[in-house]
Amino acid sequence: MASKTDAPLDDLMMAMDVVDTLRHEEGQVARELKADDRDAAMIERLRQVYSAQGIEVPDHLLKAGVEDLKRDRFVYSPPAAGFQRTLAMVYISRTTWSKWLAGAATVLVIAIAAWYFLVSLPAQRAEAEFLARLQSLPATYSELVGRIDTLTENAEVEDQARTLADDGRLALADGRNDAAFKAEADLRQLSAQLQEVFEVRIIAREGVPTGITRIPDANPDTENYYIVVEAIDPDGNILQRSIASEENSAAETVDKWGQRVSETIYNAVRRDKMEDGIVQKGILGQKRRGELDIKWRGGVQDGAITKW
């Protein structure tokens, strides 16, 4: 139950209305009267305003309204700036800034995930594979040397394989990883060469010359002879070969090349082809399993060309 000192609700509402009316009338009164007469004038003006509306307001309410106006009662004053006000404003605007914060957090999570899966994780895997391969090199050397021993009975080739393996182990112990991996690559290449089996056949089809002659720049008084050949494996496939041209010392991977031969072989092949367009003795050399070099027919010389 409200105490007797509490203002009745009707009186409070009337006081608020009086103050509101005073604010509208205060400017006019202030311009017309001095400060000493302003209170009485405002009370009289209020009495006239309410009388015109058919409302009878007691004098004590009119006087109270004037005093309340002076004290800025019933006027909303925004809270002063400060930490608490800042916190309140942050809380009020939480719907707006929380959306931006959630979006920024999402972008950050996506960026971190992308970096991990696209950069960090592949790098970790590559490093792990590198270390695993590095640690397995000694066993790899031994395995490759054993494979080469089973492929050939050539003592020189076996010694070459063991030398490569020893060089690799020494490089590994010294921390020269590139040299250690090169030793492995050389052993694998040696093993692959020993396993190769093919025939070097003379090409006698249309569009490809069978024989070529060259006059070397270094000795214009001589003439070099070449037979155009290709390497064919047991299944009839044409093999790619790395051939170093004696004209520019550049190695190229080609499927046919000109093999240097003596003038006697050159003329014999030319006569053979002129008889019926077919070279009857079409095999110029053979590469056997377990050997590194091609076994050539008599009259085949060192040297080759890749362009004509």
URZI-V164653 format. One record per residue. N is the residue number from 1. RES is the residue in three letters. SS is DSSP state (H for helix, E for strand, L for the rest). PHI is phi in whole degrees, 0 to 359 (none if undefined). Layout:
{{N:RES:SS:PHI} {N:RES:SS:PHI}}
//
This chain:
{{1:MET:L:none} {2:ALA:L:291} {3:SER:L:286} {4:LYS:L:291} {5:THR:L:281} {6:ASP:L:292} {7:ALA:L:289} {8:PRO:L:302} {9:LEU:H:300} {10:ASP:H:296} {11:ASP:H:296} {12:LEU:H:296} {13:MET:H:297} {14:MET:H:295} {15:ALA:H:298} {16:MET:H:298} {17:ASP:H:293} {18:VAL:H:299} {19:VAL:H:298} {20:ASP:H:298} {21:THR:H:295} {22:LEU:H:300} {23:ARG:H:298} {24:HIS:H:288} {25:GLU:H:268} {26:GLU:H:298} {27:GLY:H:299} {28:GLN:H:296} {29:VAL:H:296} {30:ALA:H:297} {31:ARG:H:286} {32:GLU:H:269} {33:LEU:L:236} {34:LYS:L:281} {35:ALA:H:298} {36:ASP:H:294} {37:ASP:H:266} {38:ARG:H:292} {39:ASP:H:297} {40:ALA:H:296} {41:ALA:H:294} {42:MET:H:294} {43:ILE:H:296} {44:GLU:H:295} {45:ARG:H:298} {46:LEU:H:298} {47:ARG:H:300} {48:GLN:H:292} {49:VAL:H:298} {50:TYR:H:289} {51:SER:H:297} {52:ALA:H:295} {53:GLN:L:267} {54:GLY:L:77} {55:ILE:L:247} {56:GLU:L:259} {57:VAL:L:247} {58:PRO:L:299} {59:ASP:H:298} {60:HIS:H:294} {61:LEU:H:288} {62:LEU:H:295} {63:LYS:H:295} {64:ALA:H:298} {65:GLY:H:296} {66:VAL:H:296} {67:GLU:H:294} {68:ASP:H:296} {69:LEU:H:298} {70:LYS:H:296} {71:ARG:L:271} {72:ASP:L:59} {73:ARG:L:288} {74:PHE:L:62} {75:VAL:L:250} {76:TYR:L:280} {77:SER:L:243} {78:PRO:L:298} {79:PRO:L:298} {80:ALA:L:292} {81:ALA:L:296} {82:GLY:L:175} {83:PHE:H:296} {84:GLN:H:295} {85:ARG:H:296} {86:THR:H:298} {87:LEU:H:298} {88:ALA:H:296} {89:MET:H:295} {90:VAL:H:297} {91:TYR:H:295} {92:ILE:H:297} {93:SER:L:268} {94:ARG:H:300} {95:THR:H:297} {96:THR:H:287} {97:TRP:H:287} {98:SER:H:293} {99:LYS:H:295} {100:TRP:H:296} {101:LEU:H:295} {102:ALA:H:295} {103:GLY:H:296} {104:ALA:H:296} {105:ALA:H:296} {106:THR:H:296} {107:VAL:H:299} {108:LEU:H:296} {109:VAL:H:297} {110:ILE:H:297} {111:ALA:H:296} {112:ILE:H:295} {113:ALA:H:296} {114:ALA:H:297} {115:TRP:H:298} {116:TYR:H:293} {117:PHE:H:281} {118:LEU:H:263} {119:VAL:H:240} {120:SER:H:293} {121:LEU:H:297} {122:PRO:H:301} {123:ALA:H:294} {124:GLN:H:296} {125:ARG:H:295} {126:ALA:H:298} {127:GLU:H:294} {128:ALA:H:295} {129:GLU:H:296} {130:PHE:H:298} {131:LEU:H:295} {132:ALA:H:295} {133:ARG:H:293} {134:LEU:H:297} {135:GLN:H:291} {136:SER:L:270} {137:LEU:H:302} {138:PRO:H:304} {139:ALA:H:293} {140:THR:H:294} {141:TYR:H:303} {142:SER:H:297} {143:GLU:H:295} {144:LEU:H:290} {145:VAL:H:298} {146:GLY:H:297} {147:ARG:H:296} {148:ILE:H:294} {149:ASP:H:299} {150:THR:H:282} {151:LEU:H:275} {152:THR:L:223} {153:GLU:L:250} {154:ASN:L:281} {155:ALA:H:297} {156:GLU:H:295} {157:VAL:H:293} {158:GLU:H:297} {159:ASP:H:296} {160:GLN:H:299} {161:ALA:H:295} {162:ARG:H:294} {163:THR:H:295} {164:LEU:H:298} {165:ALA:H:295} {166:ASP:H:296} {167:ASP:H:298} {168:GLY:H:295} {169:ARG:H:296} {170:LEU:H:295} {171:ALA:H:297} {172:LEU:H:295} {173:ALA:H:293} {174:ASP:L:275} {175:GLY:L:80} {176:ARG:L:270} {177:ASN:H:296} {178:ASP:H:300} {179:ALA:H:294} {180:ALA:H:295} {181:PHE:H:290} {182:LYS:H:295} {183:ALA:H:299} {184:GLU:H:297} {185:ALA:H:297} {186:ASP:H:294} {187:LEU:H:295} {188:ARG:H:295} {189:GLN:H:295} {190:LEU:H:298} {191:SER:H:297} {192:ALA:H:295} {193:GLN:H:296} {194:LEU:H:294} {195:GLN:H:278} {196:GLU:L:293} {197:VAL:L:223} {198:PHE:E:197} {199:GLU:E:246} {200:VAL:E:263} {201:ARG:E:251} {202:ILE:E:284} {203:ILE:L:275} {204:ALA:L:229} {205:ARG:L:262} {206:GLU:L:295} {207:GLY:L:91} {208:VAL:L:233} {209:PRO:L:292} {210:THR:L:276} {211:GLY:E:231} {212:ILE:E:222} {213:THR:E:242} {214:ARG:E:222} {215:ILE:L:254} {216:PRO:L:292} {217:ASP:L:295} {218:ALA:L:288} {219:ASN:L:215} {220:PRO:L:293} {221:ASP:L:274} {222:THR:L:245} {223:GLU:L:227} {224:ASN:E:262} {225:TYR:E:242} {226:TYR:E:226} {227:ILE:E:251} {228:VAL:E:279} {229:VAL:E:226} {230:GLU:E:214} {231:ALA:E:263} {232:ILE:E:239} {233:ASP:E:277} {234:PRO:L:302} {235:ASP:L:269} {236:GLY:L:86} {237:ASN:L:276} {238:ILE:E:278} {239:LEU:E:264} {240:GLN:L:275} {241:ARG:E:230} {242:SER:E:271} {243:ILE:E:240} {244:ALA:E:266} {245:SER:L:281} {246:GLU:L:283} {247:GLU:L:278} {248:ASN:L:225} {249:SER:L:62} {250:ALA:L:267} {251:ALA:E:270} {252:GLU:E:228} {253:THR:E:267} {254:VAL:E:225} {255:ASP:L:257} {256:LYS:L:203} {257:TRP:E:205} {258:GLY:E:261} {259:GLN:E:266} {260:ARG:E:289} {261:VAL:E:222} {262:SER:L:285} {263:GLU:H:297} {264:THR:H:296} {265:ILE:H:297} {266:TYR:H:301} {267:ASN:H:292} {268:ALA:H:295} {269:VAL:H:294} {270:ARG:H:296} {271:ARG:H:294} {272:ASP:H:300} {273:LYS:H:287} {274:MET:H:293} {275:GLU:H:294} {276:ASP:H:217} {277:GLY:L:80} {278:ILE:L:237} {279:VAL:L:269} {280:GLN:L:292} {281:LYS:L:267} {282:GLY:L:271} {283:ILE:E:265} {284:LEU:E:264} {285:GLY:E:193} {286:GLN:E:225} {287:LYS:E:249} {288:ARG:L:261} {289:ARG:L:296} {290:GLY:L:91} {291:GLU:L:245} {292:LEU:L:269} {293:ASP:L:258} {294:ILE:L:280} {295:LYS:E:268} {296:TRP:E:268} {297:ARG:L:293} {298:GLY:L:299} {299:GLY:L:97} {300:VAL:E:280} {301:GLN:E:248} {302:ASP:E:289} {303:GLY:E:119} {304:ALA:E:205} {305:ILE:E:229} {306:THR:L:244} {307:LYS:L:226} {308:TRP:L:206}}
//
